[in-house]
């Protein structure tokens, strides 16, 4: 169960072509709401960074229901993530002008997002892209591991000890699946 929205923009800066993908995702059953910016350059180099928040699952299930049952476009996730990140409901207020006839759904969104803002907690996350560790976000006792594949964010494991993961990353790892499999083994113990 997840909702994903992707917006892609191509740029040429100093003669270098790049594509930026802005990916917003909600994982209701994991209690995670996040936004990732992925940059892909013409030489194949990729970078990614993001903001991940945890919040009570029931709030994200309610958010999921409002968007899916209200037949709202997934692009509303851009405004939802902006509101969550800023701690301000004004981006959601602007949806009233865009979503004519959906005023009740927008009001419901505002109530849920207000609760998400009160309860949100920034998460330490590692994002895995293809066969490279792309971005290690801030230090913490536990992190969550996500896989970024073809514009989709997929959760791979629940919790991983950062110290253990750093030890793994220090080794010669041929494939990111080696890391994921090691983490899965740890979870099953």
C-alpha positions as CSV (number, residue, x, y, z in Angstrom):
1,X,0.0,0.0,0.0
2,X,1.6,3.3,-1.1
3,X,0.9,6.4,-3.1
4,X,3.6,7.8,-5.4
5,X,3.8,11.0,-7.4
6,X,6.6,11.8,-9.9
7,X,7.4,15.1,-11.6
8,X,10.3,15.2,-14.0
9,X,12.1,18.3,-15.3
10,X,15.0,18.4,-17.8
11,X,17.6,21.2,-17.7
12,X,20.7,22.3,-19.5
13,X,23.1,24.1,-17.2
14,X,26.5,25.2,-18.6
15,X,26.0,22.8,-21.5
16,X,25.4,19.8,-19.2
17,X,22.0,18.1,-19.6
18,X,20.4,16.8,-16.5
19,X,17.0,15.4,-15.4
20,X,15.5,16.1,-12.0
21,X,12.9,13.8,-10.7
22,X,10.8,14.9,-7.7
23,X,9.2,11.9,-6.1
24,X,6.7,12.2,-3.3
25,X,5.5,9.0,-1.6
26,X,3.3,7.9,1.3
27,X,3.7,4.5,2.9
28,X,0.6,4.4,5.2
29,X,1.3,0.9,6.8
30,X,4.9,1.9,7.6
31,X,3.9,5.4,8.9
32,X,6.3,7.1,6.4
33,X,5.8,10.1,4.2
34,X,8.7,11.3,2.1
35,X,10.0,13.3,-0.8
36,X,13.1,12.5,-2.8
37,X,14.9,14.6,-5.4
38,X,16.9,12.5,-7.9
39,X,19.3,14.1,-10.3
40,X,20.4,12.1,-13.4
41,X,23.2,13.7,-15.5
42,X,23.9,12.9,-19.2
43,X,27.1,11.1,-18.2
44,X,25.0,8.7,-16.2
45,X,26.0,10.1,-12.8
46,X,23.1,10.1,-10.3
47,X,22.5,11.7,-7.0
48,X,19.5,11.6,-4.7
49,X,18.5,13.3,-1.4
50,X,15.3,13.5,0.5
51,X,13.2,14.2,3.5
52,X,11.5,11.3,5.3
53,X,9.1,11.7,8.1
54,X,7.4,9.2,10.4
55,X,4.0,9.8,11.8
56,X,1.1,7.7,13.2
57,X,0.0,5.1,10.6
58,X,-3.7,5.9,11.1
59,X,-3.1,9.5,9.9
60,X,-1.4,8.3,6.7
61,X,-4.1,5.6,6.1
62,X,-6.6,8.5,6.4
63,X,-4.6,10.6,4.0
64,X,-4.4,7.7,1.6
65,X,-8.2,7.2,1.8
66,X,-8.9,10.9,1.2
67,X,-6.8,11.0,-1.9
68,X,-7.9,7.6,-3.4
69,X,-11.6,7.7,-2.5
70,X,-11.9,11.4,-3.3
71,X,-10.4,10.7,-6.7
72,X,-7.7,13.4,-6.2
73,X,-4.7,13.4,-8.4
74,X,-1.4,12.1,-6.9
75,X,0.1,15.5,-7.7
76,X,-1.6,16.8,-4.4
77,X,1.3,15.0,-2.7
78,X,3.5,17.8,-3.8
79,X,1.5,20.3,-1.7
80,X,1.1,17.8,1.1
81,X,4.8,17.3,1.4
82,X,5.5,21.0,1.1
83,X,3.0,21.6,4.0
84,X,4.6,18.8,6.1
85,X,8.1,20.1,5.4
86,X,7.3,23.7,6.2
87,X,4.9,23.0,9.1
88,X,2.4,25.3,7.4
89,X,-1.0,24.5,5.8
90,X,-0.9,27.3,3.2
91,X,0.2,25.0,0.3
92,X,-2.9,22.8,0.9
93,X,-5.1,25.9,1.0
94,X,-4.0,26.7,-2.5
95,X,-5.5,23.3,-3.7
96,X,-9.0,24.8,-3.3
97,X,-8.4,26.9,-6.4
98,X,-7.0,24.0,-8.4
99,X,-9.5,21.3,-7.4
100,X,-12.9,22.8,-8.1
101,X,-15.7,20.8,-6.6
102,X,-13.4,19.0,-4.2
103,X,-13.5,21.6,-1.3
104,X,-14.7,18.9,1.2
105,X,-11.7,16.7,0.3
106,X,-9.3,19.6,0.7
107,X,-10.7,20.5,4.1
108,X,-10.3,16.8,5.2
109,X,-6.8,16.9,3.8
110,X,-6.1,20.1,5.9
111,X,-7.3,18.4,9.1
112,X,-5.2,15.3,8.6
113,X,-2.1,17.3,7.6
114,X,-2.4,19.5,10.6
115,X,-2.2,16.4,12.8
116,X,0.7,15.0,10.7
117,X,2.6,18.3,11.2
118,X,2.0,18.0,15.0
119,X,3.3,14.4,15.1
120,X,5.9,14.2,12.4
121,X,9.4,13.1,13.2
122,X,12.3,13.4,10.7
123,X,13.8,10.0,10.0
124,X,17.3,9.0,9.2
125,X,17.3,7.1,5.9
126,X,19.6,5.6,3.4
127,X,18.5,5.7,-0.2
128,X,19.8,2.9,-2.5
129,X,20.0,3.6,-6.2
130,X,20.7,0.8,-8.7
131,X,24.0,-0.7,-7.5
132,X,25.3,2.4,-5.6
133,X,24.7,3.9,-2.2
134,X,23.6,7.3,-3.4
135,X,23.0,9.3,-0.3
136,X,23.5,8.6,3.4
137,X,21.4,11.0,5.4
138,X,22.1,12.1,9.0
139,X,23.5,9.8,11.7
140,X,21.2,8.0,14.1
141,X,20.8,4.8,15.9
142,X,18.5,3.3,13.4
143,X,17.8,4.1,9.8
144,X,15.3,2.9,7.3
145,X,16.4,1.6,3.9
146,X,14.6,2.5,0.7
147,X,15.2,1.4,-2.9
148,X,14.8,4.0,-5.6
149,X,14.0,2.2,-8.9
150,X,12.5,3.6,-12.1
151,X,10.9,6.6,-10.3
152,X,9.5,4.4,-7.6
153,X,10.4,4.4,-3.9
154,X,10.3,0.9,-2.4
155,X,10.9,0.1,1.2
156,X,13.3,-2.7,1.7
157,X,13.7,-3.2,5.4
158,X,12.3,-2.0,8.6
159,X,15.3,-1.0,10.7
160,X,19.0,-1.3,10.4
161,X,21.7,-0.4,12.9
162,X,23.8,2.5,11.4
163,X,27.1,1.2,12.9
164,X,26.5,-2.2,11.4
165,X,25.6,-0.7,8.0
166,X,28.8,1.4,8.0
167,X,30.8,-1.7,8.6
168,X,29.0,-3.4,5.7
169,X,29.6,-0.3,3.4
170,X,33.3,-0.4,4.4
171,X,33.6,-3.9,2.8
172,X,34.0,-4.6,-0.9
173,X,30.4,-5.0,-1.9
174,X,29.8,-6.0,-5.5
175,X,26.1,-5.5,-5.5
176,X,23.6,-3.6,-3.4
177,X,21.6,-6.8,-3.1
178,X,24.5,-8.1,-0.9
179,X,23.7,-5.3,1.5
180,X,20.0,-5.8,1.3
181,X,20.4,-9.6,1.9
182,X,22.6,-9.0,4.9
183,X,20.1,-6.7,6.4
184,X,17.2,-9.1,5.7
185,X,19.2,-11.9,7.5
186,X,19.7,-9.6,10.5
187,X,15.9,-8.9,10.6
188,X,15.1,-12.6,10.6
189,X,17.4,-13.4,13.6
